[in-house]
Amino acid sequence: MRLHDVKPNPGAKHRKRRVGNGESSGLGKTCGKGHKGQKSRSGASIRPNFEGGQMPIFRRLPKKGFNNDAFKTSFAIVNLADLERKFEDGATVNEETLRACGLVQGIYDEIKILGNGELSKKLSVEVFKASASAKEAIEKAGGTLKLTQADKEAQTVEKNKKKPAKA
């Protein structure tokens, strides 16, 4: 094979469609756009859900309900089995170390430890929440659990105290 033998595959290249060149071309007169109307004009593009100018369905129907999803707290879930696998005896477990070892990825508001799996290592755990079974297992293994949830609630109470009372 030489450079002068290189060609595109059959059917890969097409001639440009030349519209408006006589009726016998198949695309003469109205150029394949039908007769008159909004879509036959040049530059015509209609946004999705446009209903021709009539009142759209999302405005005809009443608004109802409320969604609180924007205000909910999203938790990153970490199990005891994951802590057993990733951490050495005597290590400190907090958000930074969990992210560093890859157990927590992405955007979360808080971290919660759940009790799936066994824990035999003595760990110092600092997280927002922990299930009762996880708390029991951590303390049984000789580790400590510090919940930052109480700290946040105390800060919120302090912040609310500083606000002046409405008269």
PAZAPA-4460 file (N, C-alpha, C; in steps of 0.05 Angstrom, whole numbers, plus 32768, in hexadecimal, padded with zeros to 4 digits):
% residues 167
    n_x    n_y    n_z   ca_x   ca_y   ca_z    c_x    c_y    c_z   seq   type   mol
   8011   7FE8   8000   8000   8000   8000   8012   8019   8000     1      M     A
   800A   802C   7FEF   8019   8045   7FED   8006   805C   7FF2     2      R     A
   8011   8074   7FF5   8002   808B   7FFC   7FEC   8091   7FE8     3      L     A
   7FF2   808C   7FCE   7FDE   8092   7FB9   7FC8   807D   7FB8     4      H     A
   7FCB   8067   7FC7   7FB6   8052   7FC8   7FA2   8057   7FDF     5      D     A
   7FA8   806A   7FF2   7F97   806E   8009   7F7E   807D   8001     6      V     A
   7F66   8070   8007   7F4C   807C   8001   7F39   8078   8018     7      K     A
   7F25   8089   801B   7F11   8084   8030   7F01   806B   8029     8      P     A
   7EF5   805F   803D   7EE4   8047   8039   7ECD   804E   8027     9      N     A
   7EC3   803B   8018   7EAC   8040   8007   7E94   8048   8017    10      P     A
   7E86   805E   8010   7E6F   8068   801E   7E76   807B   8035    11      G     A
   7E90   807F   803A   7E97   8091   8050   7E95   80AF   8048    12      A     A
   7E98   80B4   802E   7E96   80D0   8026   7E7D   80D4   8015    13      K     A
   7E70   80EB   8019   7E57   80F1   800A   7E5A   810D   7FFE    14      H     A
   7E4C   8111   7FE8   7E4B   812B   7FDC   7E3A   813D   7FEE    15      R     A
   7E40   8157   7FEF   7E2F   816A   7FFE   7E14   816C   7FF0    16      K     A
   7DFF   816B   8000   7DE4   816D   7FF5   7DDF   818A   7FEC    17      R     A
   7DD9   818D   7FD2   7DD5   81A8   7FC8   7DB7   81AB   7FC4    18      R     A
   7DAA   81BA   7FD6   7D8D   81BD   7FD5   7D85   81D6   7FC4    19      V     A
   7D6D   81D5   7FB9   7D63   81EC   7FAA   7D6D   81ED   7F8E    20      G     A
   7D77   81D7   7F83   7D81   81D8   7F68   7D6E   81C8   7F55    21      N     A
   7D56   81D2   7F52   7D43   81C6   7F3F   7D33   81B0   7F4B    22      G     A
   7D1A   81AD   7F40   7D08   8199   7F4B   7D12   817C   7F47    23      E     A
   7D20   8177   7F32   7D28   815B   7F2C   7D3E   8152   7F3F    24      S     A
   7D4A   8164   7F4E   7D5F   815C   7F61   7D53   814E   7F7A    25      S     A
   7D38   8152   7F7E   7D2B   8146   7F95   7D2B   8159   7FAD    26      G     A
   7D3C   816D   7FAC   7D3C   8181   7FC1   7D3C   819D   7FB6    27      L     A
   7D2A   81A1   7FA3   7D27   81BC   7F97   7D10   81CB   7FA4    28      G     A
   7D09   81E2   7F9B   7CF4   81F3   7FA5   7CF5   81F8   7FC3    29      K     A
   7CE9   81E7   7FD3   7CE9   81EC   7FF0   7D01   81DF   7FFE    30      T     A
   7D12   81D2   7FF0   7D2C   81C7   7FFA   7D28   81B3   8010    31      C     A
   7D12   81A4   8010   7D0E   818F   8024   7D03   8198   803E    32      G     A
   7CFA   81B2   803F   7CF0   81BD   8058   7CD2   81C0   8059    33      K     A
   7CC4   81B5   8046   7CA7   81B8   8046   7C9E   81D3   803E    34      G     A
   7C85   81DA   8044   7C7A   81F4   803C   7C77   8207   8054    35      H     A
   7C83   821E   8052   7C80   8234   8065   7C83   822B   8082    36      K     A
   7C7B   823B   8095   7C7B   8234   80B1   7C96   8238   80BF    37      G     A
   7C95   8235   80D9   7CAC   823C   80EA   7CC5   822C   80E3    38      Q     A
   7CC2   8212   80DE   7CD9   8201   80DA   7CE5   8204   80BE    39      K     A
   7CD8   8212   80AC   7CE2   8215   8091   7CF5   822D   808F    40      S     A
   7CF4   823E   80A3   7D04   8257   80A2   7D21   8251   80A9    41      R     A
   7D33   8263   809F   7D4F   825F   80A5   7D55   8264   80C2    42      S     A
   7D67   8255   80CE   7D6E   8258   80EA   7D59   824E   80FD    43      G     A
   7D46   823E   80F3   7D30   8235   8104   7D3A   821F   8117    44      A     A
   7D37   8224   8131   7D3C   820F   8144   7D28   8215   815B    45      S     A
   7D1B   8200   8163   7D06   8202   8178   7D10   81F3   8190    46      I     A
   7D0F   8201   81A7   7D18   81F4   81C0   7D07   81DC   81C7    47      R     A
   7D13   81C9   81D6   7D03   81B2   81DE   7CEC   81BB   81F0    48      P     A
   7CD6   81AC   81EF   7CBE   81B1   81FE   7CAE   81CA   81F5    49      N     A
   7CB6   81D7   81DF   7CA7   81ED   81D4   7C8D   81E3   81C9    50      F     A
   7C77   81EF   81D1   7C5D   81E5   81C8   7C4F   81F7   81B5    51      E     A
   7C5E   8205   81A4   7C53   8215   818F   7C47   822F   8199    52      G     A
   7C4E   8238   81B1   7C44   8251   81BB   7C2D   824E   81CF    53      G     A
   7C21   8236   81D0   7C0C   8232   81E5   7C18   8230   8200    54      Q     A
   7C09   8234   8215   7C13   8233   8230   7C1F   8217   8235    55      M     A
   7C39   8216   823C   7C45   81FB   823F   7C3A   81EC   8257    56      P     A
   7C3D   81D1   8256   7C31   81C0   826A   7C3C   81C6   8286    57      I     A
   7C56   81CD   8288   7C61   81D2   82A2   7C56   81EC   82AF    58      F     A
   7C4A   81FD   829E   7C3D   8215   82A9   7C1F   8211   82AD    59      R     A
   7C14   81FE   829E   7BF7   81F9   82A1   7BF1   81E9   82BB    60      R     A
   7C03   81D8   82C3   7BFE   81C8   82DB   7C06   81D7   82F4    61      L     A
   7BF8   81D3   830A   7BFE   81E1   8322   7C18   81D6   832F    62      P     A
   7C26   81E8   833D   7C3D   81DF   834C   7C34   81D3   8366    63      K     A
   7C40   81BD   836E   7C37   81AF   8386   7C4E   81A1   8393    64      K     A
   7C50   81A3   83AD   7C64   8194   83BC   7C7D   81A4   83C0    65      G     A
   7C8F   8197   83CF   7CA8   81A3   83D7   7CBD   818D   83D8    66      F     A
   7CD5   8192   83D0   7CEA   817F   83D0   7D02   8189   83E1    67      N     A
   7D09   817A   83F6   7D1D   8183   8408   7D39   8177   8401    68      N     A
   7D3C   816B   83EA   7D56   815E   83E3   7D6E   8170   83E4    69      D     A
   7D6A   818A   83DE   7D80   819D   83DE   7D8C   81A0   83FA    70      A     A
   7D7D   819A   840F   7D86   819F   842A   7D8E   8186   8439    71      F     A
   7D8C   816F   842C   7D92   8156   843B   7DB0   8152   843D    72      K     A
   7DB8   8144   8452   7DD4   813E   8457   7DDC   8124   8449    73      T     A
   7DF1   8125   8439   7DFA   810C   842C   7E11   8100   843B    74      S     A
   7E0F   80E6   8441   7E23   80D8   8451   7E34   80C6   8440    75      F     A
   7E4E   80C6   8445   7E60   80B2   843A   7E60   809B   844E    76      A     A
   7E5A   8083   8444   7E58   806B   8456   7E72   805C   8455    77      I     A
   7E7D   8056   846D   7E95   8046   8470   7E8F   8030   8484    78      V     A
   7E95   8017   847D   7E91   8000   848E   7EAA   7FF8   849E    79      N     A
   7EA5   7FEA   84B4   7EBB   7FE1   84C4   7ECF   7FD0   84B5    80      L     A
   7EC4   7FBF   84A3   7ED6   7FAD   8493   7EE9   7FBE   8482    81      A     A
   7EE0   7FD5   8478   7EF2   7FE7   8469   7F08   7FF2   847A    82      D     A
   7F01   7FFA   8493   7F15   8005   84A6   7F2A   7FEF   84AD    83      L     A
   7F20   7FD6   84B1   7F32   7FC0   84B7   7F46   7FBB   84A0    84      E     A
   7F3D   7FBE   8488   7F4D   7FB8   8470   7F61   7FCE   846B    85      R     A
   7F5A   7FE7   846F   7F6A   7FFE   8466   7F7D   800A   847B    86      K     A
   7F76   8007   8495   7F85   8015   84A9   7F96   8002   84BB    87      F     A
   7FAD   800C   84C4   7FBE   7FFD   84D6   7FB5   8001   84F3    88      E     A
   7FBE   7FF0   8505   7FB7   7FF1   8521   7FC1   800C   852D    89      D     A
   7FB0   801A   853B   7FB7   8033   8548   7FB4   804C   8537    90      G     A
   7FA9   8049   851F   7FA7   8060   850C   7F90   8072   8514    91      A     A
   7F91   808A   850B   7F7B   809D   850F   7F6A   809E   84F5    92      T     A
   7F50   809B   84F9   7F3E   809A   84E1   7F2D   80B4   84E3    93      V     A
   7F30   80C5   84CF   7F1F   80DD   84CC   7F1B   80E1   84AE    94      N     A
   7F0E   80F8   84A7   7F07   80FC   848B   7F20   80FD   8479    95      E     A
   7F35   810A   8482   7F4D   810C   8472   7F59   80F1   846C    96      E     A
   7F5C   80E0   8481   7F68   80C6   847D   7F56   80B3   846C    97      T     A
   7F3C   80B6   846F   7F29   80A6   8460   7F2B   80AD   8442    98      L     A
   7F2D   80C7   843C   7F30   80D0   8420   7F4B   80C8   8415    99      R     A
   7F60   80C9   8426   7F7B   80C2   841C   7F7D   80A5   8414   100      A     A
   7F6F   8093   8424   7F71   8077   841D   7F5C   806E   8409   101      C     A
   7F4A   8081   8400   7F37   807B   83EB   7F1D   806F   83F4   102      G     A
   7F17   806F   840E   7EFD   8065   8417   7EE7   8079   8413   103      L     A
   7EED   8092   8413   7ED9   80A7   840E   7EE2   80B7   83F5   104      V     A
   7ED1   80B8   83E1   7ED7   80C7   83C9   7EBE   80D7   83C2   105      Q     A
   7EC2   80EE   83B6   7EAB   80FE   83AE   7EA3   8112   83C3   106      G     A
   7E8C   811F   83BE   7E83   8134   83D0   7E6E   8129   83E3   107      I     A
   7E74   812A   83FC   7E61   8122   8411   7E61   8137   8427   108      Y     A
   7E4B   8139   8435   7E49   814C   844C   7E57   8140   8464   109      D     A
   7E52   8127   846A   7E5D   811A   8482   7E64   80FD   847C   110      E     A
   7E72   80F0   8490   7E79   80D4   848E   7E6C   80C5   84A5   111      I     A
   7E62   80AD   849E   7E56   809C   84B3   7E62   8080   84B2   112      K     A
   7E69   8075   84C9   7E75   805B   84CB   7E5E   8047   84D2   113      I     A
   7E5D   8031   84C2   7E49   801C   84C7   7E57   8003   84D0   114      L     A
   7E48   7FF1   84DD   7E54   7FDA   84EB   7E57   7FC1   84DA   115      G     A
   7E57   7FC2   84C0   7E5B   7FAA   84B0   7E78   7FA1   84B1   116      N     A
   7E7C   7F88   84B9   7E98   7F7D   84BA   7EA2   7F7D   84D6   117      G     A
   7EBA   7F72   84D9   7EC7   7F6F   84F3   7EDE   7F83   84F5   118      E     A
   7EE3   7F8C   850E   7EFA   7F9F   8512   7F0A   7F94   8529   119      L     A
   7F24   7F8F   8524   7F36   7F84   8538   7F4C   7F98   853F   120      S     A
   7F4E   7FAE   8531   7F64   7FC1   8535   7F5A   7FD8   8547   121      K     A
   7F6D   7FE3   8557   7F67   7FF9   8568   7F6A   8013   8558   122      K     A
   7F53   8020   8552   7F53   8038   8541   7F47   804F   8551   123      L     A
   7F51   8067   854B   7F45   807F   8555   7F35   808C   853F   124      S     A
   7F1A   808B   8542   7F08   8093   852C   7EFB   80AD   8533   125      V     A
   7EFB   80C1   8520   7EEE   80DB   8523   7EDC   80DF   850B   126      E     A
   7EC2   80DB   850E   7EAF   80DE   84F8   7E96   80EC   8502   127      V     A
   7E84   80F3   84EF   7E6C   8101   84F6   7E58   80EF   8504   128      F     A
   7E54   80D6   84F9   7E41   80C3   8505   7E4C   80A7   8504   129      K     A
   7E41   8096   8515   7E48   8079   8515   7E30   806A   851F   130      A     A
   7E2B   8053   8513   7E15   8042   851D   7E1C   8036   8538   131      S     A
   7E08   802D   8547   7E0C   8022   8561   7E1F   8009   8560   132      A     A
   7E1B   7FF8   854C   7E2B   7FE0   8549   7E48   7FE8   8543   133      S     A
   7E4C   7FFD   8533   7E68   8005   852C   7E75   8011   8545   134      A     A
   7E66   8020   8555   7E72   802C   856D   7E7A   8016   8580   135      K     A
   7E69   8002   8583   7E6F   7FEC   8595   7E88   7FDC   858C   136      E     A
   7E8A   7FD7   8572   7EA0   7FC8   8567   7EBB   7FD7   856A   137      A     A
   7EBA   7FF1   8566   7ED3   8002   8568   7EDC   8001   8585   138      I     A
   7ECA   8005   8598   7ED1   8005   85B4   7EDA   7FEA   85BE   139      E     A
   7ECD   7FD5   85B3   7ED4   7FB9   85BA   7EF1   7FB2   85B1   140      K     A
   7EF9   7FBE   859A   7F14   7FB9   8590   7F29   7FCA   859E   141      A     A
   7F20   7FDC   85B1   7F33   7FEC   85C0   7F37   8008   85B4   142      G     A
   7F28   800F   85A0   7F2B   8029   8593   7F19   803E   85A0   143      G     A
   7F1B   8057   8595   7F0A   806C   859F   7EFA   8077   8588   144      T     A
   7EE2   8081   858F   7ED0   808D   857B   7EC8   80A9   8584   145      L     A
   7ECF   80BD   8574   7EC7   80D8   857A   7EB4   80E1   8564   146      K     A
   7E9B   80E9   856C   7E87   80F2   8558   7E88   8110   8556   147      L     A
   7E8C   811A   853E   7E8D   8137   853A   7E71   8143   8538   148      T     A
   7E5C   8132   8537   7E41   813B   8535   7E3A   814C   854D   149      Q     A
   7E42   8144   8565   7E3D   8154   857D   7E4B   816F   857C   150      A     A
   7E63   8170   8570   7E71   8189   856D   7E62   819C   855B   151      D     A
   7E58   8192   8545   7E49   81A2   8532   7E2F   81AD   853E   152      K     A
   7E22   819C   854D   7E09   81A5   855A   7E0E   81BB   856E   153      E     A
   7E25   81B8   857D   7E2C   81CD   8591   7E33   81E7   8583   154      A     A
   7E40   81E6   856C   7E46   81FE   855C   7E2D   820B   8553   155      Q     A
   7E1A   81FB   854A   7E00   8206   8540   7DF2   8214   8557   156      T     A
   7DF1   8208   856F   7DE4   8215   8586   7DF2   822F   858D   157      V     A
   7E0D   822F   858C   7E1C   8248   8592   7E15   825E   857E   158      E     A
   7E14   8256   8564   7E0F   8269   854F   7DF3   8275   8553   159      K     A
   7DE0   8265   855A   7DC4   826E   855E   7DC2   8280   8577   160      N     A
   7DD3   827C   858B   7DD2   828C   85A3   7DDB   82A9   859C   161      K     A
   7DEE   82AB   8589   7DFA   82C5   8583   7DE6   82D6   8573   162      K     A
   7DD2   82CB   8566   7DBF   82DA   8556   7DAD   82EA   8569   163      K     A
   7DA8   8303   8562   7D96   8313   8573   7D7A   8309   8570   164      P     A
   7D6B   830B   8586   7D4F   8302   8585   7D3E   8316   8575   165      A     A
   7D2B   830A   8567   7D19   831B   8556   7D03   8327   8569   166      K     A
   7CFE   8341   8564   7CEB   834F   8575   7CD0   8350   8568   167      A     A
***
